Amino acid sequence: MKNITRSMLCLVATVYIVNLVSAQTVKPLNWGTQHVLSSKILNEDRELMVVLPEGYEKSKHHYPVLLMTDARQNIRHTMGATDVLSRTGDAPPVIIVGLVSKNRMLDFTPTQDKSNPENKSGGGEKLLQFIKQELLPYIESKYRTHPFRILAGHSLGGLFTGYVLLQHPHLFDAHIVISPSFWWNKEEMVAKAKTFFQQQTHLNKTVYFGIGTLDGYGMRQELKRYVETIKQNHPKGFRFRHQEFEGEGHMSAPLLVTYQGLKFIFSDMTFPKSLVNNYSNQAFDKHQKNLLKKYGSSMKQTGEAYFDLAYALVKVENWDGAAYVFQQGIKAYPRSIWMMDYLGRVYIKANKIDKAIATYEKAIKVSEKYGQGKIKFFKEKIAKLRKKKTNK
């Protein structure tokens, strides 16, 4: 027994625990559904992968649609990105629709390969008509969708996404173009972009271009030339960002580009400076109402956004405004005992002791239910406040 070390005891304990865990019931975790559409336009069956937001079945919300190419390759990291961003309030929850291709070269190229006419290519417009006339109507008939749509594509899929923006700019509200193959047919898409943007005076769309620095000098330069045409002929209302990711290659960049792309698309969800400088509860409600109309009823701000706005109001001693912001923040994040803590402090500053006590009592209930701690702290706060009332 003396020779038994702590590491050996830990090993024994680990094996014992693993054995206990392995004896429990194992259930599969399903992350999505497979659909097969019989397309008259493509004259073939086409596979789709659909992932619904968490809580979809129990809600009545309508959700934006994110359509992505190359589903088998990209859907898992896209699920991770949308999960993180929706939980933090950086983006609303979305319905992910992944398109599975049988022949990527045919699907995503807008024209035939002039250097190799026997190669099957140039089916981009046909695929686009399938998306427009069959795929999107099918999704919208089956699920509670919001009108806001995003198209994301990687490599040849990025070429296709850039093509859709130019050829059918009003089909999607936003685009994520990942490491696009703009070399296709001697950069014909770059030339078309120049003509397209020269003709646009106003275009209310959002586009995010992303690529890794290891993706090759040629592809990076081709993308830069596409983006440069936008800079030279920037339509009003058109939001875009071009970003390179250090140390990322062609196959590793999509994870980061998708995450940052979604974050950029929904970056207007944050509170504008005009609201901070000229705050009123009515202006706050108007901002919220506009975003709910644009992105759907499941939209919420980030927790940091509520804190930042409320803190700006605290600094100018606008206690009623700060309290209102925290109240709305707690509606968005009902488990946030931290917002309840600060709402209580604002009520104390405003000499609304009863409301402060009620807020801390609510915080205790939430903490007890979800095991978040600070119960002793809140009880002490309540005791001090009640003593303060008695001494008056």
Disulfide bonds with the S-S distance in Angstrom:
none
